[in-house]
């Protein structure tokens, strides 16, 4: 089954490259953070699906919970990470386990962490000590949803899987975990990764809309730590060693080829069992960190990495960097793939996103989707700008320069996105 999953992921990439239309990225408040631009040897590491109160498998740490093993290892190497936690999966029944080695190993209809019928050993609700330790040792906690229910259909791998009904369900689930961390630990999460990276919802919304509502950014990753896929070896010890090497070798080989390869990258890891109910991450993490340390890398949380630069294509060496950072805090200026594309001409829709209040732009677009099941990314912002006489009701993109309100902009002859942001006064 693991081979099928691998082939399926490869096939999906091929289809996306040669058949599926090129994804059109638009400016929005939520952007997918996979990596950031920096020349420093600094990278982030994330751990999904924990905290896990059960031991590593095989257990060679005297019964110590897996999350403790990972935290011990991170502490040994002076590394910090982002723990993408869940709340509690104990309400995800009735259900039964799927075949070991398949994507449904822990449940056919739902996910169960750390394992089916072991829900009380996983998640933030059941692991107060682990949550406190994560925070006390300087790591970040991010929102992987409360019940780990996928946001919409994923037929190829999870055809029998139950999913949420739409935006309101997704926001309620995310907010349940958000409030738990806020109330119990006085901790505010700012990043989230959707379960199994499923973005589209049945009611026309996406994970980006949910994160707009939560004031989150979408935490993705640019490099797979590989600990979640099982080896095809039938001997358990050989399988474990193969899985461990599959986590270490790609990092070593990438750095041998290019010592700067991981600059600004986000590495995906798992705080839990793989599909064969083993935890190679417990045995490989130290070696991964050792190799990165040998090449001079600092391993940090995604929040810390974004302090170095929050953008994929603009770094601290850009003269407009500080202004762009400040603008991005309150305005939609970055594309959904976290690129600024400063050399492109600005469109009227992008200009509207800069000028419209965030609350208005989002609420108007949401209302249109609720009514029509679809809306353009810029419809809410354009509606507000036109209603308030800031932009004309009809204008061609190439004529947008004539629509720049003088109250908002210094005089400029540069109507690239760089020029417009540089001229923006508020």
LINURHU-V215072 format. One line per field, one symbol per residue. ss: DSSP state (H for helix, E for strand, C for the rest). phi: phi as a letter, one per 40 degrees, with the letter a starting at -180 (. if undefined). burial: # if it has 24 or more other C-alpha atoms within 12 Angstrom, else .. A space follows every 50 residues. Layout:
ss: ???
phi: ???
burial: ???
This chain:
ss: CHHHHHHHHHHHHHHHHHCCCCCCCCEECCCEECECCCCCCEEEEEEECC CECCECCCCCCCCCEHHHHHHHHHHHCCCCCEEEECCCCCCCCCCCCCCC CCCCCCCCCCCCCCCCCCHHHECHHHCHHHHHHHHHCCCEEEECCCCCCE CCCCHHHHCCCCECCCHHHHHHHHHHHHHHHHHHHCCCCCEECCHHHCCE CCCCCEHHHHHHHHCCEEECCCEECCCCCCCCCCCHHHHHHHHHHHHHHH HHHHHHHCCCCCCCEEEEEECCCCCCCCCCHHHHHHHHHHHHHHCCCEEE CHHHHHHHCCCCCCCCCCCCHHHHHHHHHHCCCEECCCCCCCCCECCHHH HHHHHCCHHHHHHHHHHHHHHHCCCCCCHHHHHHHHHCCCCCCCCCHHHH HHHCCCCCECCCCCCEHHHHHHHECC
phi: .ccccccccccccccccbbcddcccbcacbbccbabcacccbabbbbcgc cbccccbccbbfgcddcccccdcccdbgbbabcccbcabcccbcaacccc gccbdciccacbbcacgbccbbgccbbdcccccdcccgcbbbcbgcbfcc cacacccbccccbccidccccccccccdcdccccbfbbcbbabcdffcbc bccgcbdccccdccgbbccbabaccgcccccccccdcccccccccccccc cccccccadcdcdgcbbcbbcicccbgbbdccbcddcccccccccgcbbb ccdcccccacbcbbbcccccdcccccdccbbcbbcccgbcfccccccccc cccccccddcdccccdcccccbgaacdcdcccdcccccgcbccaacdcbc dccccccbbccabbbccccccccccb
burial: .#.......................#############.########### ########......###########.#.############.#..#.##.# ############################.######.#.############ ####..##..####.################......############# ################################......############ ##..#....##################################.#.#### ################....#.###.##.#############..###### ######.#.#######.##.....############...###.......# #.###...#.....##########..
